Amino acid sequence: MSALMEGLQRDERRRRRVTLLVVLSCVTGLGTWLAAPFGVVLLTRGEPVGWALVALGVVLLAATVVGILAARRAHRVPESASGRPNPRFDEPQPSPDPRGGYSMVGSQLGSR
């Protein structure tokens, strides 16, 4: 039961991390949307503080993209646990029941 609880706690931590990354990406995206256009407007008026706002907008845009990519990468769950492949996976398993059924080989019942 403890392995199940560890898996559930790991999933909950992953969900929280993804949620935090998405929220931070949205906040930095909003900062980009506010800083960069206002910096461009200030640059057209000839004010040097516009360069700082445009640079801040570019940095915030990069942080937004990195946050979105990190959230997407953290959201993915591995297909299976790492380990050795099972060599007997594709091998047929004979029935553990020693009694035959109606389609036993050579009985002509249930077979063509």
Secondary structure, DSSP 4 states (H G I P E B T S, - for coil): -HHHHHHHHHHHHHHHHHHHHHHHHHHHHHHHHHHHHHHHHHHHTT-THHHHHHHHHHHHHHHHHHHHHHHHHHH---SS--S---TTTTS----S--S--TT-TTS-SS--
